[in-house]
Amino acid sequence: MSKKIRFGLPKGSLQDATIQKMAKAGFNISVSSRSYVPYVDDDELEIRLIRAQEISRYVEHGYLDCGITGRDWIVENSSDVHEVGEFLFSKATRQPARWVLAVPENSKIKSVKDLKGKRIATEVVNLTKKYLRKHGVKADVEFSWGATEVKAHELVDAIVELTETGSSLRANKLRIVDTLLVSTPRLIANHTAWKDVWKRKKIETLALLLKGALEAEAKVGLKMNIAEKNLVSLLKSLPALRNPTISTLSQKGWVAVETIIDEHVVRELIPKLKAAGAEGIIEYPLNKVVY
């Protein structure tokens, strides 16, 4: 009987983004709408789809060997787990998610001190209570089952809500007063699983490949040919190419240059390469970048 790792992935808003990242890391997962146990093309993995809010608890108690969940839920649940790595991705952007204190635009609440005796609705009750205790403020905190942004105008004085860009809060005529926590997805492991040599190696491999896939998303590869006489000046004028791979071409006096750069600079870089004498410039996507 082969050894296996039971791996929890977040069901819900982060599910598609996580499965896409897993595919880039080399693990193809097929999800059935009727099952919480997806297929994965790795006999050493058992995937479980569980709400992100619960994963850290199941990892802590050993039902899962490891899992991916937000730092916010680790803090909310006060889970005693081993954090293997941080992975900056989300359902909409690569920005970290933030739990923020928000109030209606016309509210008199300007700071946490103004919350004394007020009512706050949120999904992260424990996090909010810790925040209030830190600032010495007593207020009523109630759990919100959803539609939290709507409640701020009629049912409560303030909310603590998750946002990436703040656009939804602005659309609901809400103003951010403070940020309680910045959260990014984390790969976490059960302490007992982490002490197991085989399981730890498997979890570390997962982390390595996931990190490589994420690194590749912001970078591209570039190939080009250039006359050898122009190579030195090219490298001096373009710091991004200071450590490229250079190989000799069959055509005497010419070399091939290959490098990896940040995708956002390509549009400015290619005209400079062309002006410096580069020919046959090829830009290509990357699956993984492992340092």
C-alpha positions in Angstrom: 0.0 0.0 0.0 1.5 3.3 -1.1 1.9 6.2 1.3 -0.4 9.2 0.9 -0.7 12.8 1.9 -4.2 14.1 2.6 -4.3 17.6 1.2 -7.0 20.2 1.9 -7.8 22.7 -0.8 -10.2 25.6 -0.3 -13.8 25.1 -1.6 -15.5 28.3 -2.7 -14.1 31.6 -3.9 -10.5 30.5 -4.0 -11.2 27.0 -5.4 -10.7 27.8 -9.1 -7.6 29.9 -8.6 -6.0 27.2 -6.4 -6.7 24.4 -8.8 -5.3 26.5 -11.6 -2.1 27.0 -9.6 -1.9 23.3 -8.8 -2.1 22.5 -12.5 0.8 24.9 -13.3 2.7 23.2 -10.5 2.1 19.9 -12.3 -0.9 18.4 -10.4 -4.0 18.1 -12.6 -7.2 18.0 -10.5 -10.7 17.1 -11.7 -13.6 18.3 -9.6 -17.0 16.8 -9.7 -19.9 19.0 -8.6 -21.2 16.1 -6.5 -18.0 15.2 -4.6 -15.7 16.8 -2.1 -13.0 14.2 -3.2 -11.6 15.3 -6.5 -9.3 13.2 -8.8 -5.7 14.1 -8.9 -3.0 12.5 -11.1 -0.7 11.7 -8.3 -1.2 8.4 -6.4 0.5 9.9 -3.3 -2.1 12.6 -2.9 -5.6 12.6 -1.6 -7.4 15.9 -2.2 -10.2 17.1 0.0 -12.3 20.3 -0.9 -13.1 22.0 2.4 -14.1 25.6 3.2 -11.1 27.8 3.8 -12.5 28.8 7.1 -12.2 25.2 8.4 -9.0 23.9 6.8 -6.6 25.1 9.6 -8.7 23.3 12.2 -8.7 20.0 10.3 -4.9 20.3 9.7 -4.3 21.1 13.4 -6.3 18.0 14.5 -4.7 15.7 12.0 -7.7 15.0 9.7 -5.6 16.6 7.0 -1.8 16.4 6.7 -1.6 19.7 5.0 -3.7 22.3 3.3 -4.0 25.7 1.7 -5.9 28.4 3.5 -5.6 32.1 4.3 -3.6 33.5 7.1 -6.8 35.1 8.3 -8.5 31.8 9.1 -5.4 30.5 10.9 -5.5 33.6 13.1 -9.3 33.5 13.5 -9.2 29.8 14.6 -6.0 30.3 16.7 -4.8 27.1 14.9 -1.5 25.5 16.0 0.0 24.5 12.7 3.3 24.6 10.8 3.4 27.3 8.1 5.3 25.9 5.2 5.1 28.8 2.8 3.2 31.9 1.7 1.6 32.0 -1.8 0.5 35.4 -3.2 -2.6 34.6 -5.3 -6.3 35.3 -5.0 -9.5 34.8 -6.9 -9.3 38.2 -8.6 -5.8 39.7 -8.3 -2.3 39.0 -6.9 -2.9 41.6 -4.2 -3.2 40.4 -0.6 -6.7 40.4 0.9 -7.4 42.7 3.8 -9.9 42.5 6.6 -11.0 46.1 7.1 -13.2 48.0 9.5 -15.8 49.9 7.4 -18.7 52.3 8.1 -21.2 54.2 6.0 -19.6 57.2 4.2 -21.6 59.7 6.4 -20.9 57.9 9.7 -19.4 59.8 12.6 -17.1 56.9 13.3 -13.5 58.0 12.4 -11.4 55.6 14.4 -11.6 52.4 16.5 -12.1 54.5 19.7 -15.5 55.6 18.3 -16.7 52.0 18.3 -17.3 52.1 22.1 -20.8 50.6 22.8 -21.5 50.1 19.0 -22.5 47.0 17.1 -20.2 45.3 14.6 -21.1 42.6 12.1 -18.4 40.3 10.7 -17.5 36.7 9.7 -14.3 37.0 11.7 -15.7 37.4 15.2 -12.5 36.3 17.1 -10.2 38.5 15.0 -12.5 41.5 15.6 -12.7 40.9 19.3 -8.9 40.6 19.5 -8.6 43.9 17.6 -11.0 45.7 20.0 -9.2 44.3 23.1 -5.9 45.6 21.7 -7.3 49.1 21.5 -9.2 48.8 24.8 -12.6 49.2 23.2 -15.8 47.4 24.3 -18.3 46.8 21.6 -20.8 44.2 20.5 -19.6 41.8 17.8 -22.0 39.6 16.0 -21.5 36.9 13.4 -22.6 37.7 9.9 -23.9 34.9 7.7 -23.6 37.1 4.6 -24.6 40.3 2.9 -22.5 42.1 5.5 -22.0 45.2 3.5 -25.8 45.8 3.4 -26.1 45.6 7.2 -23.8 48.5 7.7 -26.5 51.0 6.6 -29.4 49.6 8.6 -28.6 46.9 11.2 -25.2 47.7 12.7 -22.9 50.6 13.2 -19.8 49.1 11.5 -18.6 45.9 9.7 -15.3 44.1 9.4 -15.2 42.7 5.9 -12.7 41.2 3.5 -11.6 43.2 0.5 -8.8 43.2 -2.2 -9.4 46.4 -4.0 -12.0 48.2 -1.9 -14.2 48.6 -5.0 -17.2 46.7 -3.6 -17.1 48.7 -0.4 -17.0 52.0 -2.4 -19.9 50.7 -4.5 -21.9 50.2 -1.3 -21.1 53.7 -0.1 -18.8 52.4 2.7 -15.6 54.0 4.0 -12.6 52.1 5.3 -11.6 53.2 8.8 -8.8 50.8 9.6 -7.1 47.5 8.4 -7.2 44.7 11.0 -5.2 42.0 9.1 -3.5 41.5 5.7 -3.9 38.0 4.6 -2.4 35.8 1.9 -2.8 32.1 1.2 -0.5 29.8 3.2 0.5 26.1 2.8 0.2 24.7 6.3 1.0 21.3 7.7 0.0 19.3 10.8 3.0 19.1 13.3 3.0 15.3 13.4 2.9 15.1 9.6 5.8 17.6 9.4 7.9 15.4 11.7 7.3 12.4 9.4 10.3 12.2 7.0 8.3 11.0 4.0 5.4 13.3 4.5 7.6 16.3 5.0 9.5 15.7 1.8 6.3 15.4 -0.1 4.9 18.6 1.4 8.2 20.4 0.7 8.0 19.2 -3.0 4.4 20.6 -3.2 5.7 23.9 -1.8 8.6 24.1 -4.2 6.5 23.4 -7.3 3.7 25.8 -6.3 6.3 28.5 -5.6 7.9 27.9 -9.0 4.5 28.1 -10.7 3.7 31.4 -9.0 7.1 32.9 -9.8 6.6 32.1 -13.4 3.3 34.0 -13.7 5.0 37.4 -13.5 7.9 36.5 -15.8 8.5 35.6 -19.4 11.4 34.1 -21.4 13.1 36.1 -24.2 15.3 34.7 -27.0 17.1 36.7 -29.6 20.1 36.7 -32.0 22.6 39.4 -32.1 26.0 40.2 -33.7 28.8 39.3 -31.3 30.3 42.8 -31.8 27.1 44.4 -30.4 26.8 42.0 -27.4 28.9 44.0 -24.9 27.1 47.3 -25.4 23.8 45.5 -25.3 24.5 44.0 -21.9 25.8 47.3 -20.6 22.7 49.2 -21.7 20.2 46.6 -20.5 20.8 45.6 -16.9 18.0 43.1 -17.1 20.1 41.0 -19.4 23.3 41.0 -17.2 23.1 37.2 -16.6 21.7 35.7 -19.8 22.6 32.4 -21.4 24.8 33.1 -24.4 25.5 30.5 -27.1 27.4 30.6 -30.4 25.4 30.3 -33.6 26.4 28.4 -36.7 26.6 31.8 -38.5 30.1 33.2 -37.6 30.1 36.4 -35.6 26.6 35.9 -34.1 25.3 34.6 -30.8 22.0 33.6 -29.3 20.9 35.3 -26.1 18.3 33.8 -23.7 17.0 35.3 -20.5 14.1 35.5 -18.1 12.6 38.9 -17.2 9.6 40.5 -15.5 6.7 40.5 -17.9 5.7 44.1 -17.2 9.0 45.5 -18.7 8.8 43.6 -22.0 6.9 46.3 -23.9 9.7 48.8 -23.1 12.5 46.3 -23.6 11.8 44.8 -27.0 12.2 48.1 -28.9 15.5 48.7 -27.1 16.7 45.2 -28.1 15.7 45.8 -31.7 17.5 49.2 -31.7 20.6 47.5 -30.3 20.8 45.1 -33.2 18.9 42.1 -31.9 17.0 39.9 -34.4 14.6 37.1 -34.2 13.3 38.2 -30.8 10.9 35.6 -29.3 8.9 36.1 -26.1 7.5 32.9 -24.5 5.5 32.1 -21.4 6.9 30.1 -18.5 5.3 27.3 -16.4 7.7 27.3 -13.5 10.7 29.4 -12.3 12.6 27.6 -9.5 15.5 29.4 -7.9 
